[in-house]
Amino acid sequence: MKKILIIDTSAVMYRSHFAMQKLMNSKGEFTGATYGFVKQLDIAINTVSPDYIVCAMDVKRKDLKRTKEFSDYKSDRKSMPDELANQIKYIKDIIASYNIKAVSIDSYEADDVIGSISEMAVNSGVEVHIFTGDKDIQQLVRDDKMIIIHFLGKDLIIDDNEKVKEYIDVYPSQIPDLFGLKGDKSDGIPGVMGIGQVYAAKLINKYDNLENIYENIDKISGKLKEKLIKDKNLAFISRKLAVIHKDLELDFTLEDLEYKEKNDLKLKDIYKELELNSLIRELNITDKKEEAEIKENIIDKDHMIKILESKKDLTMYEDTRNLYVITDNNLYYTKTFNLDNVNLKGFLNVYDAKKYMHLGLKLDNNFFDILISAYVIFTESRLDVEDIIFKYLGINIEKYTEAKLKKLTEEEFTDKSIKITKGIYKLKDILKEKIKEEDIENTYENIEKPLISILYQMEKKGIKISGERFLKLNEEFTKLMTKYEDLIYEKAGEKFNIDSPKQLAIILFEKMGIKAEKKVKTGYSTDAMVLLDLSLRGIEIADYILKYREYKKLLTTYVEAIPNFSDENNRVHSVFNGVGTVTGRLSSLNPNLQNIPAKTDNGNKIRSCFIAKDGYKLVSFDYSQIELRVLAELSQDESLIKAYKEDLDLHEQTAREIFNKHMMIEVITKEERNLAKIINFSVLYGKTSYGLSTELKIDISDAKKYIDAYFNKYKKVKSFIDKIIDDATKNGFVTTLYGTKRYINGINSSNSFVSKQASRMAVNTVIQGTAANIIKLVMIELSKKGYNMLVQVHDELIFEIKEENLEKEIKEIKEIMENTIKFKNIKLKVNYNIGDNWGELK
């Protein structure tokens, strides 16, 4: 017997959307409904193996015959989420590319389309399979098992009257009467007020239908009778609304619905646009260029050097064991060796060029970096090479932990690396084209790419530490940690594992009987906020725990860890990551020099362990309020510009507005200035009244007054922020002053919390991202002069300068940092400090 597959399109789309609503591509476009629809469609096709196939579509609610007959029909239905609505076009294109007819009928719903097509099919002796999520569709089921319902996401198939009765407690023909009584809230079908599924089913099972119920109304007593009489008219209206039409005129035949092969090439184009790479892989289509076989050759070191020094176009990958190179459609590999003496003449395509500089390769501008290019295309991408290959090629290369890698056989290890090398080879043209499409060539070519060699030089030089100072600090912090440990035990009356949140909670909230303000799933919370609250309540043990934790963290994260990174010359070589943050700021690791606490005595003690080598001084150059100056320039706000042009204290100016102290004779207190400073920076991070009230521990109404006062003084800042958010909402992305692009996930979300968070992210990205661009451009300019740059901590650069060159180089560096970037109205300002150690650079 032939079979027809009928897809309830709306049901599949909605189910897919809510199951995968967070899935999105690099442009910030939601793709979950599309992906889920394809997967459900494939499951349905593979389950049924149909001869005919059709997708039943809905029309707009306002055009429905049911709505015109009963205006409240589906009136409570929320409008389709934007995240789903924006995917409808792609889903329709996919249906067309599957060569499936999409059918909608004016004035009627998809259920009516399903009912009428089912009737046509059964009358032609064709078995009907319906994929849906709607219970009311069961009224189509027949005892001859010609109509089979497959419920989405459930291991449930309904194919005869008894199964319907078992599932919904009435027979198929009685379903409209059931809904006549109980209604359907989701569809705006009223039913009889106060009658639910249980009583409705009992009445239908006893009297069969509405007519019989009302003919026997006197046999029903009490409130049930009253309800039935009161809403009799609504009961019959509701039944009519629930009836699925099976007799609509169809302008096609079964032959028009014949199942054909899908168009894989068209589908690939759609999936590629949406970046649904796993679906591309399932199509199993490869371009002719991709099909070209790359021959694999094992060679020796000398042969590899000859290739590296003679070929014009090379792709390289190194995995700590072997070096792999693709050129002229051949892949060569040999044991890893030092590349110091290799005279590379050709163009090199690599993942993470900085790594190959550390291996000894001398790279000028003759390379393409897969890592950096993937980052500038989409700053929030996963950037492991396997992730990039999967994202753009749809090739899944398994990622392993270090421990698992060591357990791989030599053959398995090499096979993985060969796949990666081939992936890097294929990625170059794709990512180059993507950079061009996204109009971000300037970011890649003039900011991120030139920065690579600068970061390499900084990492190679490192910064000197004093092992002796670290040792003394270790002793000092250990004594203090032990002191607070003993005080904790004394207060607790027993020894326990202070580092165990569970044991600590038992001591505090059970044994000591302290009132707990916060509880989590696993028990009482002992996080920093809870302990701080206890401390403010005068509970001494909380102070001791906070101090204990502080010294333990300082010891384990910095004082004990940093010396382990030092080389034979007592220099530590932190890794500076140019792709570590979404706003473009650099990050630091192994060790992380950017996270050493600033502006605290203990943080300064740690910094004092970083020293200048003999005959040199450490000099720090720090931009003054660079992000606020960027805000002034980009917003063109006259009050901000005036403050910086006249070298006024910006925080004081803001305080005068907030506290209504406009006369210069009125003194601004330290507390008022500090509060204004917080507000000035809060604007950059898009803080709301609630966020500011939480930080300042004030009423939301007061926080709102402060923010309103701020925008009253800096009116163009508000307009500037609104424009950023409007542009982000319209385009899905924001750009910095220098063209760096960031897609803003969730900016068009129907969830207000998500969209507001995304709006704050958009504003922060433009300002902080522009500041990050400036630092990088300045670093590039400074590198041309050969200055000894060692460390970058966001707005601060640290140099090691010969004592005899101090005056000259300080003047030159300051000049470059203040004048490389020339704004129309604002001048960048740099402060510097000189010292024998980092701690003195205050």
Secondary structure, 3 states (H helix, E strand, C coil): CCEEEEEEHHHHHHHHHHHCCCCECCCCCECHHHHHHHHHHHHHHHHHCCCEEEEECCCCHHHCHHHHHCCCCCCCCCCCCHHHHCCHHHHHHHHHHCCCEEECCCCCCHHHHHHHHHHHHHHCCCEEEEEECCHHHHHHCCCCCCEEEEECCCCCEECCHHHHHHHHCCCHHHHHHHHHHHCEHHHCECCCCCCCHHHHHHHHHHHCCHHHHHHCHHHCCHHHHHHHHHCHHHHHHHHHHHCCCCCCCCCCCHHHHECCCCCHHHHHHHHHHHCCHHHHHHHCCCCHHHHCCCEEEECCHHHHHHHHHHCCEEEEEECCCEEEEEECCEEEEEECCCCCCCCCCCEEEECCHHHHHHCCCCCCCCEEEHHHHHHHHCCCCCCCHHHHHHHHHCCCCCCCCHHHHHHCCHHHHHHHHHHHHHHHHHHHHHHHHHHHHCCCHHHHHHHHHHHHHHHHHHHHHCEEECHHHHHHHHHHHHHHHHHHHHHHHHHHCCCCCCCCHHHHHHHHHHHCCCCCCCEECCEECCCHHHHHHHHHCCCHHHHHHHHHHHHHHHHHHHHCCHHHHECCCCEECCEEECCCCCCCCCEEECCCCCCCCCCCHHHHHHHCCEECCCCEEEEEEEECCHHHHHHHHHHCCHHHHHHHHCCCCHHHHHHHHHCCCCCCCCCCCHHHHHHHHHHHHHHHCCCCHHHHHHHHCCCHHHHHHHHHHHHHHCHHHHHHHHHHHHHHHHHCEEECCCCCEEECCCCCCCCHHHHHHHHHHHHHHHHHHHHHHHHHHHHHHHHHCCCCEEEEECCEEEEEEEHHHHHHHHHHHHHHHHHCCCCCCCCCCEEEEEECEHHHCC
